Amino acid sequence: MAGAPVTGKGPRLDMTAMVDVAFLLLTFFMLTTQFKAPAPVEVVLPSSHTEIKLPGSNIMTVHVGEQGQLFVGAGESEGVAVPLEDLTSVLIQLRTQNPQVRTVIRADRGAKAGVIEDVMDALKEARITRFALVTDLEDAQA
């Protein structure tokens, strides 16, 4: 027995439990991940130097497209196309549903200033005096 060849068989390690844990973790992350809903209109934001961050929830967003199209969304909803004439009534309706909602305007860089002014007038008529204009942050080097 002293001269018996070594066969290379050692103790076996059962990997079944580790594979089960890996698949459980993968399933957990797949089921709990929240994906951002697509924007109703593609908006290229202007740049600014502010570092104030928007809250992640409880937001009513008014999207203004480059051609002046308006979309209003609250919470996780994508946004609904709204004509300028109906914007005030839609804002009032959303505000009465949730008085704590914060209003945000996401306007395209190429949108006309007159449309933005009309949106601000509609906000004023809806008695929404506090709102934020969303911009992209400029690099500090620029």
C-alpha positions, 0 to 999 in steps of 0.5 A, a space after each residue: 500500500 505504500 506504493 499505491 498510486 494517488 488517484 486525485 480524488 479528494 473530498 467532494 464539495 457539494 455546490 448545490 446550496 451555493 447555486 440555490 443562493 445565487 439564484 435566490 439573490 438574482 430573483 430578489 434583485 430582479 423582482 425588487 428593481 424599479 425601472 424609470 418609466 420612459 418620458 412622454 416627450 424627449 426633452 434636452 434640458 438647459 444647463 445650470 450651476 445649481 446643486 439642489 436635488 429634486 425629491 424622488 417622490 411626490 412630484 407633479 411634472 409638466 413636460 414642455 417639448 421643443 415644439 411646445 407640446 405639453 405633458 403632465 404627469 404625477 407620481 410614477 405616471 408617464 404623463 398625459 398630453 394636455 392642451 395649453 387651454 386645459 392646463 390650469 384645470 388639470 393642475 388644479 385637479 392634481 393639486 386637490 388630489 394631493 396637496 403635498 405634491 411638488 411641481 416641476 417644469 421640465 422644458 426642452 432647451 429649444 422650447 420657446 420662452 413664450 410657452 414656458 411663460 404660458 405654463 408659469 401663468 397657468 401655474 399662477 392661475 392654479 395657485 401653485 406659487 412654488 415650482 422648480 425648473 429642471 436643468 442639467 448640471 454644467 461641469 465645474 470646468 466649463 
